[in-house]
Amino acid sequence: MDRLRQMFTVVANDDGTTSATRIQRHILGSGIQLDDFRLQTTMERLQALGDTLIDFEAFAALVSDELLMLNRVFRRELVIPDWQEFCTDIETVFKQVAPLVSGNNASYIPILRDADPEKWGVALCSVDGQRIEIGDVDVYHSIQSVSKPITYAYAIEKEGTDFVHQFVGAEPSGRPFNSLELLPDLRPFNPCVNAGAIMTAGMVASSWPEREAREITTEIMNLWSGLCGDCGEVRYSEATMLSEKDTADNNFAIAYLLRGGRGLPRDVDLHKMLDLYLSCCSIEMTASMLAVAAATLANGGVCPITGRQVLSTEAVKKTLSVMQAAGMYDNAGVFTLEVGLPAKSGVAGAVLTVVPNLMGFATFSPRLDPCGNSVRGVAFCRQLVELFTFHIYDSLSGGRTGCKRDPRASQHNRKQRDLSDLRWAVSHGDRYALKVRDLLLESMVAITLADGEIEEPELETMAETYAEIMGHPPEHGELQAMALSRQSQIEAIDSPDPFEQLLQHLATEQLQLDDNARELILEAAFRVACADGEIEPEEDVQLRGIAGALGISEGVLELEIARFQRQRAGERAFPVSPW
Ligand code: GLU
């Protein structure tokens, strides 16, 4: 079928027509917003059509100008193809983190001390401009230290890397953000600690000798607007700035130290430098806006929702490197260890995180841990990376990730290819493929036998599951034979518990199995255990046992169970196979 026809079929009703509402709903389902710049013409045309029914010819004319983008949207070929599923997982993590109430608001200025500590929001934007927002994503708050990497990027663009790094280092400091300590050559450790950010502000301030700090701040706010694709108004809080100035003794101390050490860039005025630094901290944005800015960084400087190159890829590379090394205050090392992503937090409660080439996200929750990072923000990042292969080193080839999910399109296609290879290899007797197949059968039989003898309907369920996964029904009598041999083991008086035996077997074999194979085995067990539509307590224990023996992380299993329960509630079709 012609591609255009295929696209039409996706949204066509039985009578061969469609409607503007249906098309818009389909677009929204892909994660793309209706005001996306790549779909402007189509949206205008849809608007003009109103309730008119749209036949194939009208559809072809409607989509012709933005066909490439619409083709990707309709075929679900955006960077996160199964957007709905991904969003539901994000919501699950959002809810898991919400009950955390430890930590305290920053209290050094009233505006932060008095902020509502209950606020909790997560916004996320993919490099294809797919967006999800949950909770308090529209609350304006000062960006504080989140400003630091962007002022650094601005300085790199304006002055070049060599000039910038004459004045500031790129070493993690391992010290609190406001420490007065410097590198042995008297440069600040990096642009993300106060000393480094004050120095960066000094460089920028010195490059505009004729302008006031506040005017230069407008330049930086313009950069922020570009980064967030103008999806909201970048604001400035005079009240925050005044309070910051009132409480800036430590920052003044740093500034004098810098001036007395190596000196300031182009002998810039110390007060102008501090004013610019504190003004940048007083810029106000929302999580929704910060998420798009993070996605622009993830996309090499091109804003996904406007298509505009806002920062050079070179500047973004440097900025992300600095964020990776020093973005999370003196917890940056542990954060890299556990989360493995470039991120920057601010004391108002924002965390901006970048998953290069995939997405950016921002969280907002004012309660901070002792390092000054948002408690919920950090927990969200950690939880996300437990479930998805987002840690930079989850990409180690040959590595086993505990069967974390990877929502990327490329991964989706690869898994499909791998499964079809496995099926083909089984049919030709490949040893590895046969082992996977046998373990899968063994797991299904063990689960089914655990509650007594195998009945005819259970055999049928196993055969169906096998056929769905392997692409063809099991060989005649194969399942019965295996079931019988297992059953006789159980009946043999001194035989150890057969389920325990299975777990031991899986635990030994899993060391030789890749993530795909392990997921397949778990999936087979899961489908058989849940065939009656319930997860009984003993089935839950068995599934956890199998997942544990296979080295599949508990979080991933929880996600699978949550998906199953959603399906039970009638939301989505089960099973949700990774393929
Ligand atoms: N305005 C704060 C200061 O300079 C920065 C706070 C932060 O680290 O977010 O002390």
Residues whose N, C-alpha, C, O or C-beta is under 5 A from the ligand:
A	BS01	LIG	Q144 S145 F177 C281 S345 G346 V347
